[in-house]
């Protein structure tokens, strides 16, 4: 079992995790608004995810290292060196984007965030402890466990003023399950990067898997619900795919150095910071800023800082 990285460079990679969270919260706002204006969360999800896939295919066509990575990955899967199910990380990503369209508008970005974060933090602890592929099991240290618990408390406090008793159970369950999937997705995508030797190739495979699943879900839904009468005209509503390629690619690079848990905690801090900034500079009607949100965000940053402090593994004296 490996001991968590204690190098000063770890702070830089945790900061990368914070940026992942900032981009994630931004995408949640974009996709939530897109879903509302379009009137169909399933179609909004496939347009967002599918547009990211198209962008990556264009890059693959003109970037030789990406094509080389794809050939390496295919060879690794065929030989059995890389299990085929590692390629399914995008399924979790697609579920997350679908949750953005179906749940974020109903819950508000703040409550949506706590549901995602709760699942993501728990799965981050489990994945780090068990390991995956070339990611050796990482000892859970006292500070990492304390930081995780404090982060969950902080996020709960941050959104406590926005909880509603009439919220449907499935609306909260969907982002919770998506958050659990994100922890595994980050580890699986990291393994695909190792096999391909390319973060771009790993990001592409993530979008291929997610787009396939969302296409099936959207096709079934549209067969019964029908197509929307028109598409929104605002160009920025279609930026969710681009944002997704950026934060998924960044997470693939960062997770190798931080592990899933620290990446997740950094992303939690980034999501809360971005959500707070969006509520200040681009407020949404019906979701005012509460003092608990501000203080909870600050406490989350403290939790991330605690989790990066070197300490002994739990159970070792």
C-alpha positions as CSV (number, residue, x, y, z in Angstrom):
1,X,0.0,0.0,0.0
2,X,1.4,3.4,-1.0
3,X,1.8,6.4,1.2
4,X,0.2,9.6,-0.1
5,X,2.5,12.0,-2.0
6,X,4.0,14.6,0.4
7,X,5.9,16.7,-2.2
8,X,5.4,20.5,-2.4
9,X,4.2,20.0,-6.0
10,X,1.1,18.3,-4.5
11,X,-0.3,21.8,-3.7
12,X,-0.1,22.7,-7.4
13,X,-2.0,19.6,-8.4
14,X,-4.6,20.2,-5.8
15,X,-5.0,23.7,-7.2
16,X,-5.6,22.0,-10.5
17,X,-8.4,20.0,-8.8
18,X,-9.9,23.3,-7.6
19,X,-9.9,24.5,-11.3
20,X,-11.7,21.3,-12.2
21,X,-14.4,22.2,-9.7
22,X,-14.7,25.7,-11.0
23,X,-15.2,24.4,-14.5
24,X,-17.7,21.8,-13.3
25,X,-19.9,24.3,-11.5
26,X,-19.8,26.6,-14.6
27,X,-20.9,23.7,-16.8
28,X,-23.7,22.9,-14.3
29,X,-25.0,26.4,-14.6
30,X,-24.7,26.4,-18.4
31,X,-26.4,23.0,-18.9
32,X,-29.1,23.7,-16.3
33,X,-30.0,26.9,-18.2
34,X,-29.8,25.1,-21.5
35,X,-32.2,22.4,-20.3
36,X,-34.7,24.9,-19.0
37,X,-34.8,27.0,-22.2
38,X,-34.9,23.9,-24.4
39,X,-37.5,22.2,-22.2
40,X,-35.8,18.8,-22.5
41,X,-33.0,17.6,-20.1
42,X,-32.3,14.5,-22.2
43,X,-31.8,16.4,-25.5
44,X,-29.8,19.1,-23.7
45,X,-27.4,16.4,-22.2
46,X,-26.8,14.7,-25.6
47,X,-26.2,18.0,-27.3
48,X,-23.7,19.1,-24.6
49,X,-21.8,15.8,-24.5
50,X,-22.0,15.1,-28.2
51,X,-20.6,18.5,-29.1
52,X,-17.6,17.8,-26.8
53,X,-17.1,14.5,-28.7
54,X,-17.1,16.3,-32.1
55,X,-14.5,18.8,-30.9
56,X,-12.2,16.0,-29.7
57,X,-12.6,14.1,-33.0
58,X,-11.5,17.2,-34.9
59,X,-8.5,17.5,-32.6
60,X,-7.7,13.8,-33.1
61,X,-7.8,14.2,-36.9
62,X,-5.0,16.9,-36.8
63,X,-3.0,15.8,-33.8
64,X,-0.6,12.9,-34.3
65,X,0.1,12.1,-30.6
66,X,-3.6,11.6,-30.1
67,X,-3.9,9.1,-32.9
68,X,-0.8,7.3,-31.6
69,X,-2.4,7.1,-28.2
70,X,-5.6,5.7,-29.7
71,X,-3.6,2.9,-31.4
72,X,-1.8,2.1,-28.1
73,X,-5.1,2.0,-26.3
74,X,-6.7,-0.4,-28.8
75,X,-3.6,-2.7,-28.6
76,X,-3.7,-2.6,-24.8
77,X,-7.4,-3.6,-24.7
78,X,-7.0,-6.3,-27.3
79,X,-4.1,-7.8,-25.4
80,X,-6.0,-7.7,-22.1
81,X,-3.4,-5.4,-20.5
82,X,-6.2,-2.8,-20.0
83,X,-9.6,-4.2,-19.1
84,X,-12.3,-3.0,-21.6
85,X,-14.5,-1.7,-18.8
86,X,-12.0,1.0,-18.0
87,X,-13.3,2.6,-21.2
88,X,-16.7,3.1,-19.5
89,X,-15.6,6.0,-17.4
90,X,-17.6,8.3,-19.7
91,X,-20.9,6.5,-18.6
92,X,-20.5,8.2,-15.2
93,X,-19.7,11.5,-17.0
94,X,-22.8,11.2,-19.1
95,X,-24.9,10.5,-16.1
96,X,-23.5,13.6,-14.4
97,X,-24.4,15.8,-17.5
98,X,-27.9,14.2,-17.6
99,X,-28.3,15.0,-13.9
100,X,-27.3,18.6,-14.6
101,X,-30.2,18.9,-17.0
102,X,-32.8,17.0,-15.0
103,X,-31.9,18.0,-11.4
104,X,-29.9,21.2,-11.2
105,X,-32.7,23.4,-12.3
106,X,-35.2,21.8,-9.9
107,X,-32.7,21.8,-6.9
108,X,-30.7,24.9,-7.7
109,X,-26.9,24.7,-8.2
110,X,-26.2,24.8,-4.5
111,X,-28.3,21.7,-3.5
112,X,-27.3,19.9,-6.7
113,X,-23.7,20.5,-5.6
114,X,-24.1,18.9,-2.1
115,X,-25.7,15.8,-3.6
116,X,-22.9,15.4,-6.1
117,X,-20.2,16.2,-3.6
118,X,-21.5,13.7,-1.0
119,X,-21.3,10.9,-3.4
120,X,-18.0,12.0,-4.9
121,X,-16.2,12.3,-1.5
122,X,-17.4,8.9,-0.4
123,X,-16.4,7.2,-3.6
124,X,-13.0,9.0,-3.6
125,X,-12.2,7.5,-0.2
126,X,-13.2,4.0,-1.3
127,X,-11.4,4.1,-4.7
128,X,-8.2,5.5,-3.1
129,X,-8.3,2.8,-0.4
130,X,-8.8,-0.1,-2.9
131,X,-6.8,1.2,-5.8
132,X,-7.4,0.6,-9.5
133,X,-5.0,-0.8,-12.1
134,X,-1.7,0.9,-11.8
135,X,-3.1,3.1,-9.0
136,X,-1.9,1.3,-5.9
137,X,-4.1,1.4,-2.8
138,X,-3.5,4.6,-0.9
139,X,-3.4,4.6,2.8
140,X,-6.2,6.8,4.3
141,X,-4.4,9.2,6.6
142,X,-5.8,11.0,9.6
143,X,-5.8,14.4,7.9
144,X,-7.4,13.1,4.7
145,X,-10.2,11.5,6.6
146,X,-10.7,14.6,8.8
147,X,-10.6,16.8,5.7
148,X,-13.2,14.6,4.0
149,X,-15.6,14.7,7.0
150,X,-15.1,18.5,7.4
151,X,-15.8,19.0,3.7
152,X,-19.1,17.2,3.9
153,X,-20.1,19.2,7.0
154,X,-19.1,22.4,5.3
155,X,-21.0,21.7,2.1
156,X,-24.1,20.7,4.1
157,X,-23.9,23.9,6.0
158,X,-23.3,26.0,2.9
159,X,-26.6,24.9,1.3
160,X,-28.6,24.3,4.5
161,X,-30.7,27.5,4.0
162,X,-31.8,26.3,0.6
163,X,-33.0,22.8,1.5
164,X,-36.7,22.2,0.8
165,X,-39.0,19.6,2.3
166,X,-41.0,19.2,-0.9
167,X,-38.0,18.1,-3.0
168,X,-38.7,14.8,-4.9
169,X,-36.5,11.9,-3.8
170,X,-35.3,11.0,-7.3
171,X,-34.2,14.6,-8.0
172,X,-31.7,14.3,-5.2
173,X,-30.8,10.6,-5.8
174,X,-29.7,11.2,-9.4
175,X,-26.9,13.7,-8.6
176,X,-25.9,11.6,-5.6
177,X,-25.4,8.6,-7.8
178,X,-23.7,10.7,-10.4
179,X,-21.3,11.9,-7.7
180,X,-20.5,8.3,-6.7
181,X,-19.8,7.6,-10.4
182,X,-17.4,10.6,-10.7
183,X,-15.0,9.1,-8.2
184,X,-14.7,5.9,-10.2
185,X,-14.7,7.9,-13.5
186,X,-11.6,9.8,-12.5
187,X,-9.7,6.7,-11.6
188,X,-10.8,4.8,-14.7
189,X,-9.9,7.7,-17.0
190,X,-6.6,7.9,-15.4
191,X,-5.9,4.3,-16.2
192,X,-6.9,4.9,-19.8
193,X,-4.4,7.7,-19.9
194,X,-1.7,5.3,-18.7
195,X,-2.5,2.8,-21.4
196,X,-2.7,5.4,-24.2
197,X,0.1,7.6,-23.0
198,X,-2.2,10.6,-23.9
199,X,-4.6,12.6,-21.8
200,X,-6.3,13.7,-25.0
201,X,-7.0,10.1,-26.0
202,X,-8.4,9.3,-22.6
203,X,-10.7,12.3,-22.7
204,X,-11.9,11.2,-26.2
205,X,-12.7,7.7,-24.9
206,X,-14.6,9.3,-22.0
207,X,-16.8,11.3,-24.4
208,X,-17.3,8.3,-26.7
209,X,-18.7,6.1,-23.9
210,X,-20.8,8.9,-22.5
211,X,-22.3,9.9,-25.9
212,X,-23.3,6.4,-26.7
213,X,-25.2,6.0,-23.4
214,X,-26.9,9.4,-23.7
215,X,-27.8,8.7,-27.3
216,X,-29.8,5.6,-26.3
217,X,-31.4,7.4,-23.3
218,X,-32.3,10.4,-25.4
219,X,-33.7,8.3,-28.3
220,X,-36.0,6.4,-25.9
221,X,-37.2,9.6,-24.2
222,X,-37.8,11.5,-27.5
223,X,-39.7,8.5,-29.0
224,X,-42.3,9.1,-26.2
225,X,-42.0,12.8,-25.5
226,X,-41.4,14.1,-29.0
227,X,-38.9,16.8,-30.1
228,X,-38.9,20.4,-28.8
229,X,-40.4,22.9,-31.2
230,X,-37.2,25.0,-31.4
231,X,-33.6,25.3,-30.1
232,X,-32.4,28.3,-28.0
233,X,-30.5,30.9,-30.0
234,X,-28.0,32.1,-27.3
235,X,-24.5,30.7,-28.4
236,X,-23.2,30.4,-24.8
237,X,-25.8,27.7,-24.0
238,X,-23.9,25.4,-26.3
239,X,-20.6,25.7,-24.5
240,X,-21.2,22.9,-22.0
241,X,-19.4,20.4,-24.2
242,X,-16.3,22.5,-24.5
243,X,-16.2,23.1,-20.8
244,X,-16.5,19.4,-20.2
245,X,-13.5,18.5,-22.4
246,X,-11.4,21.0,-20.4
247,X,-12.2,19.8,-16.9
248,X,-12.2,16.1,-17.8
249,X,-8.9,16.4,-19.5
250,X,-7.5,18.3,-16.6
251,X,-8.8,15.8,-14.1
252,X,-7.1,12.9,-16.0
253,X,-3.8,14.7,-15.7
254,X,-4.2,15.7,-12.0
255,X,-5.6,12.4,-10.6
256,X,-2.2,10.6,-11.2
257,X,-0.6,13.0,-8.7
258,X,-3.3,13.5,-6.1
259,X,-5.3,10.4,-6.0
260,X,-9.1,10.4,-6.4
261,X,-9.9,11.8,-2.9
262,X,-7.7,14.9,-3.0
263,X,-8.8,15.6,-6.6
264,X,-12.4,15.4,-5.4
265,X,-11.8,17.6,-2.4
266,X,-10.1,20.2,-4.5
267,X,-13.0,20.0,-7.0
268,X,-15.5,20.5,-4.1
269,X,-13.8,23.7,-3.1
270,X,-13.8,24.9,-6.7
271,X,-17.4,24.1,-7.2
272,X,-18.4,26.1,-4.1
273,X,-16.2,29.0,-5.0
274,X,-17.6,29.1,-8.6
275,X,-21.2,28.6,-7.4
276,X,-20.8,31.5,-5.0
277,X,-19.3,33.7,-7.7
278,X,-22.0,32.8,-10.2
279,X,-24.7,33.7,-7.6
280,X,-23.0,37.1,-7.0
281,X,-22.4,38.1,-10.7
282,X,-25.1,36.1,-12.5
283,X,-27.8,35.5,-9.9
284,X,-30.7,33.1,-10.5
285,X,-34.2,34.1,-9.4
286,X,-35.3,32.2,-6.3
287,X,-31.8,31.3,-5.2
288,X,-30.5,34.2,-3.0
289,X,-27.0,34.1,-1.4
290,X,-27.1,33.1,2.3
291,X,-24.5,33.8,4.9
292,X,-24.2,30.0,5.5
293,X,-23.2,29.6,1.8
294,X,-20.3,32.1,2.2
295,X,-19.1,30.6,5.5
296,X,-19.5,27.1,4.3
297,X,-17.4,27.8,1.2
298,X,-14.6,29.2,3.4
299,X,-14.8,26.1,5.7
300,X,-14.5,23.8,2.7
301,X,-11.3,25.5,1.7
302,X,-10.0,24.9,5.2
303,X,-11.0,21.2,4.8
304,X,-9.0,20.9,1.6
305,X,-6.0,22.4,3.3
306,X,-6.2,20.0,6.1
307,X,-6.4,17.0,3.7
308,X,-3.1,18.0,2.1
309,X,-1.2,18.0,5.4
310,X,1.0,14.9,5.7
311,X,0.1,12.6,8.6
312,X,0.3,9.0,9.6
313,X,-2.1,6.4,8.0
314,X,-5.0,5.4,10.1
315,X,-4.2,2.3,12.1
316,X,-0.4,2.9,12.0
317,X,1.3,4.1,15.2
